[in-house]
């Protein structure tokens, strides 16, 4: 009997501008109720640490590793949700801590 590997959630459809480390950014993602997607931290360079700063109200946010999170929208919920990730890292031109605030649209 063979076991098939679990399929990873796809990357979230997102619109987030890249900024340097030490600057905060805001982005938008969208997904269907009850589905999940991965959210890689959109910063250039190396992430040394990250954590959930603000949990979403209508979904779940799970840290997969220091550079990637998975957001799962609540079943039968349609509307907006927000979460924030605090990350520290080193890029080609700057280093520091940034807060990435994500506005999720569940439709």
C-alpha positions as semicolon CSV with decimal commas, in nm:
position;residue;x (nm);y (nm);z (nm)
1;X;0,000;0,000;0,000
2;X;0,150;0,333;-0,101
3;X;0,085;0,662;0,069
4;X;0,052;0,971;-0,146
5;X;0,216;1,287;-0,017
6;X;-0,014;1,564;0,104
7;X;-0,066;1,833;-0,152
8;X;0,056;2,173;-0,044
9;X;-0,183;2,464;-0,066
10;X;-0,120;2,690;-0,366
11;X;0,033;3,035;-0,323
12;X;-0,225;3,300;-0,242
13;X;-0,325;3,522;-0,535
14;X;-0,173;3,842;-0,399
15;X;-0,096;4,203;-0,467
16;X;0,186;4,319;-0,240
17;X;0,455;4,573;-0,316
18;X;0,812;4,485;-0,226
19;X;0,974;4,711;0,030
20;X;1,311;4,708;0,204
21;X;1,362;4,548;0,542
22;X;1,272;4,790;0,819
23;X;0,971;4,925;0,624
24;X;0,612;4,809;0,674
25;X;0,393;4,693;0,386
26;X;0,030;4,610;0,316
27;X;-0,105;4,361;0,068
28;X;-0,422;4,196;-0,055
29;X;-0,508;3,831;-0,118
30;X;-0,830;3,664;-0,228
31;X;-0,964;3,311;-0,195
32;X;-1,287;3,110;-0,168
33;X;-1,454;3,012;0,164
34;X;-1,305;2,698;0,320
35;X;-0,994;2,703;0,101
36;X;-0,635;2,769;0,198
37;X;-0,331;2,920;0,034
38;X;0,032;2,981;0,118
39;X;0,167;3,329;0,179
40;X;0,545;3,359;0,134
41;X;0,701;3,669;0,292
42;X;0,757;3,904;-0,006
43;X;1,088;4,056;0,102
44;X;1,418;4,038;-0,085
45;X;1,704;3,878;0,103
46;X;1,709;3,644;0,399
47;X;1,442;3,608;0,669
48;X;1,604;3,544;1,007
49;X;1,280;3,525;1,209
50;X;0,908;3,584;1,179
51;X;0,592;3,548;1,385
52;X;0,220;3,616;1,374
53;X;0,160;3,968;1,504
54;X;-0,220;3,975;1,446
55;X;-0,432;3,662;1,401
56;X;-0,717;3,666;1,148
57;X;-1,072;3,683;1,287
58;X;-1,246;3,467;1,026
59;X;-0,981;3,215;0,931
60;X;-0,668;3,044;1,057
61;X;-0,307;3,141;0,999
62;X;-0,036;2,878;1,042
63;X;0,339;2,929;1,029
64;X;0,493;2,667;0,799
65;X;0,850;2,797;0,834
66;X;1,012;3,140;0,895
67;X;0,942;3,248;0,534
68;X;0,599;3,098;0,462
69;X;0,253;3,104;0,624
70;X;-0,071;2,930;0,530
71;X;-0,405;3,110;0,558
72;X;-0,727;2,907;0,563
73;X;-1,059;3,087;0,520
74;X;-1,349;2,982;0,742
75;X;-1,611;2,764;0,572
76;X;-1,927;2,947;0,465
77;X;-1,772;3,288;0,547
78;X;-1,767;3,558;0,283
79;X;-1,618;3,896;0,355
80;X;-1,291;4,050;0,460
81;X;-1,030;3,936;0,709
82;X;-0,694;4,078;0,816
83;X;-0,375;3,938;0,962
84;X;-0,023;4,068;1,021
85;X;0,320;3,906;1,021
86;X;0,628;4,057;1,186
87;X;0,952;3,953;1,017
88;X;1,319;4,035;1,065
89;X;1,576;3,994;0,795
90;X;1,866;4,116;0,583
91;X;1,831;4,233;0,224
92;X;2,065;4,366;-0,043
93;X;2,023;4,729;0,069
94;X;1,877;4,720;0,421
95;X;1,813;4,510;0,730
96;X;1,560;4,532;1,009
97;X;1,211;4,434;1,119
98;X;0,902;4,480;0,904
99;X;0,531;4,429;0,961
100;X;0,335;4,288;0,667
101;X;-0,039;4,348;0,702
102;X;-0,253;4,131;0,473
103;X;-0,615;4,205;0,384
104;X;-0,790;3,887;0,274
105;X;-1,105;3,891;0,063
106;X;-1,305;3,570;0,098
107;X;-1,556;3,538;-0,188
